[in-house]
Amino acid sequence: MDAASRPAVVIDNGTGYTKIGFAGNVEPSFVIPSVVAVNESFLNQSEGRSMGNYIAQYNAGIMADLDFFIGEEAVSQSRASGIYNLSYPIQHSKVTNWDTMEKFWQQCIYNYLSCDPEDHYFLLTESPITSPEDREYMGEIMFETFNVPGMYIALQPVLALSAGCSTPKPQMTGVVVDIGDGATHVVPVVDGYIIGSSIKSFPISGSDITQFVLQLLRERGELIPPEDSFEIARKVKEMYCYNSSSIVKEYNKYDKKPEKYIKQWTGVKPMTGVPFSFDIGYERFLGPEVFFHPEIYVDDFRTPLPDVIDMCVQSAPIDTRRGLYKNVVLSGGSTMFKGFQKRLQTDLKKIVDDRIAASNARLGGDVISHPVEVNVVSHPVQRFAVWFGGSVVSSLPEFHESCHTKEDYDEYGASICRTSPIFKGMY
Amino acid sequence: MILLQSPSRFLLQILQDRVLSPDKGVDLDCHSVEFDDVRYHIQVKSLISVLLQMTSLVVVIELRIGLQFSMRNPHVVVLSVSLPIPPPEAIFFDGLPFGAIEAIKAAYGAVAQILDPPKDGYNLTMKLNLSKLPSDEEQRQALLVKIASVREVVLGAPLRFVLKNLATKTVAPEMDQLIALVHRPKESFFLLPQQAEKVTVVYPMRFQDSTDIVLATSFLQELIESRRTAGLNNAPSCMWSPSPPLELKGAPAQALTANAGFVTFVIFPRHVEGKKLDRTVWSLLTFHAYVSYHVKCSEGFMHTRMRRRVESLIQALDRAKPESEKSKKLVSGKSFKRLSLNEARSNSNS
């Protein structure tokens, strides 16, 4: 049985969480935090490992280069003992530490999936801002270390669009609003191709919302154990936050019926074991409001997300704009707030309608332009949209032909990863 | 992680989720593949989908019976396992290794029910009834882990049988010649249980990639070497040879082609006493995967060192830059360009 007949491994490396699984499944098998706890003691080891050194290590009970943990285990291990340093290999959707990234993949493959990388094709994802050098590194690690038979590096926004391919009307044109834990991008895709010059980024992402929720809680004087505060704020955000249609109405609602809207959080302090509790109030709707009023959180950026999306579409070629407005796709964990899709839809629609009304008024009623259809689409797999798209793409029969193969790598070197193998013969 | 883990994380996670929230009537249909072509397919059909299938066929009274039956259904998980294709010299009975059915029954008891025939394309299909799990937290967890290590139970059954005999120092009458056991698709390793007090295990080692062959060969030689150190006196003795050892005389020729030599372990009864048995079975069963994992790890380790070396060389080059250029870079503060060797040379010439 050759590698092409086995399901491909799909790994979506996000800043916050990494999604791992096999093609053909609906959900990733594992969702783990992208973090590695490394034991740095072997760095100081003398050059040229002698036998004596090995025995010293063996007697100490460690194999230092294998002494590391990833995911949840990394967090708990680094808390339990002082010899591990936490390292986040991906920052703002860009890989910054290839050593730990390689270790991370190694554990993903052998510990989590426990599969043999030589048996499977791999689909990895990259953000639209990844440089060609990073892609080369990715290929180098995959082909040199893991000997994978083939690999495809897919763009996250394109995958998020293909996630919708399972619906009756598949569309490969649309604006992908990808709000992850570390970075937010608005990416226009036309017929499966990204319009690179129109990519806009938004400086606020999932972890900023967490930070803002925490800030609000602290300012009100709620007592949260400091060693766990970020974790708790993250859970508060995930469980209670939502988007409202108007802040003023929401404030009134809370003031009239506090017992209905204000929630209680109870927990146990990890250090002392003392139970504690605090109230969750306005931050429930103020947290996600940052996307629509960034000025309440940061000083130097004042453009709301719907305006950024509008600017993005306006900068795209004119013949694609209607198609782009028609299909605004959400992806990433931080688009999961209740009411987020509705709010984005209303705000974006308003911007577009205002512009049309203005242009109609300017033309004085001689020419009436067609109304522009605006659709913000949310689908059930939104949270893992990128992974799911990867799973869909890599189960297509054409997938294996469009991969970078080991033979190509051996023949041409890592530079094959710079371009997409779909344009074979162009490099 | 130095040793590979026996329970499949994939299965364990799904089973634990099911046990914690059994009322979540979500359909589940997942595939997974492990090393050496062991495939899992795990399925849960919830109330609604079962009912829908039934309503189309049965009359009202029967529907009620169907309802009672399917009310319990969220607890029922159907797990199918497919094993690597055995080479001709390894013997399978009804698609399973020798003694597998007994091993499953002994390990899982009432929780698992073997469905015959298995699902198309799989070697074994089990119906797991999660409502029959022990109520005690610890026992339940232990049993779930055991279910997740189904690979060890099924593929390791014959090995376990032989090693159990070794522990009691008996030789089963039909088990006195060379035994071939499958561990990779179309590849097997060999057991020689002729004597009552020892079992010899021989692995022909094969790797695909030329770099892997070199690394694995030296890894195995190091393994033999380190076995001789004082701390490891009680470990099974092991040998490596580039040609087939004499013990494999009777084996078919195509099973004796190996590009990374042959490894022989001699297991004594003290290695399989009591609780050690499980660990020994698992380690022997996955020896090839273990070597392959460590070959990959050492490649990763070498890359780490190479990267560090390149970084230190680049730093040395940076230090060699003329003073004027350095200050220019500081002002702009934005230079991402790495100096190539040619440029460095031209800089030093100028």
Interface residues (C-beta under 8 A of the other chain):
Chain A: M1 R6 P7 F22 G24 N25 V26 E27 S29 F30 Y54 I55 Y58 N59 M63 D65 L66 W98 D99 E102 K103 Q106 Q107 Y110 N111 Y112 L113 S114 C115 D116 P117 E118 D119 H120 I141 E144 T145 F146 N147
Chain B: M1 I2 L4 Q5 S8 R9 F10 Q13 D29 C30 H31 S32 V33 E34 F35 D36 D37 I85 P185 Q208 D209 D212 S226 T229 G231 A289 S292 Y293 K296 C297 E299 G300 F301 H303 T304 R307
